[in-house]
Amino acid sequence: MRRLRRAGVILALSATSSAVIGAMAPSGAAAALTSCRMLTTSYSAISYCDVGTGLQRVVLKCYDPAYVTTWTGYGPWVGRYQLSRSQCPSGSYRVYSSRQHF
């Protein structure tokens, strides 16, 4: 009886976590955002869109000359009228930035 109860709890948690992860993932069927703008500095990037119903986020590639390494930062997935921001770690600078759409 104890095993069945434990299995039921595990299945319930698994179903709940799958529903939450599915709700967080962007949908490919959503209309793409348009009329987007990007503001960049030597160490950060911000993107903003004001038309459409999809999601977008900023992607930022940074270079750290002290450690000779690159780092890729992703802003949060956001909808229309919201800002997606990413910033390089201290001591590094932006070498590339772009935007992803869903």
Residue pairs with C-beta under 8 A, 6 or more apart in sequence:
26 54
26 55
26 77
26 102
27 102
28 102
30 53
30 54
30 55
30 102
31 52
31 53
31 54
32 52
32 54
32 101
32 102
33 49
33 51
33 52
33 53
33 54
33 55
33 56
33 79
33 80
33 101
34 49
34 51
34 52
35 49
35 50
35 51
35 52
36 47
36 48
36 49
36 50
36 56
36 99
37 47
37 48
37 49
38 45
38 46
38 47
38 48
38 58
38 97
38 99
39 45
39 46
39 47
39 48
40 46
40 94
40 97
41 94
42 93
42 94
43 62
43 87
43 88
43 92
43 93
43 94
44 60
44 85
44 86
44 87
44 88
44 94
45 58
45 59
45 60
45 75
45 85
45 86
45 94
45 97
46 58
46 75
46 83
46 84
46 85
47 56
47 57
47 58
47 75
47 83
47 84
47 99
48 81
48 82
48 83
48 84
49 56
49 80
50 80
50 81
51 80
52 80
53 79
53 80
54 79
54 101
54 102
55 77
55 78
55 79
55 101
55 102
56 77
56 78
56 84
56 99
56 100
56 101
56 102
57 74
57 75
57 76
57 77
57 78
57 84
57 99
57 100
58 74
58 75
58 84
58 85
58 86
58 97
58 98
58 99
59 72
59 73
59 74
59 75
59 86
59 97
59 98
59 99
59 100
60 72
60 73
60 74
60 75
60 86
60 87
60 88
60 94
60 96
60 97
61 70
61 71
61 72
61 73
61 94
61 95
61 96
61 97
62 70
62 71
62 72
62 73
62 88
62 89
62 92
62 93
62 94
62 95
63 69
63 70
63 71
63 92
63 93
63 95
64 70
64 71
64 89
64 91
64 92
65 91
65 92
66 91
70 95
71 88
71 89
71 92
73 86
73 87
73 88
74 86
75 84
75 85
75 86
76 84
76 85
77 84
77 102
78 84
84 99
88 94
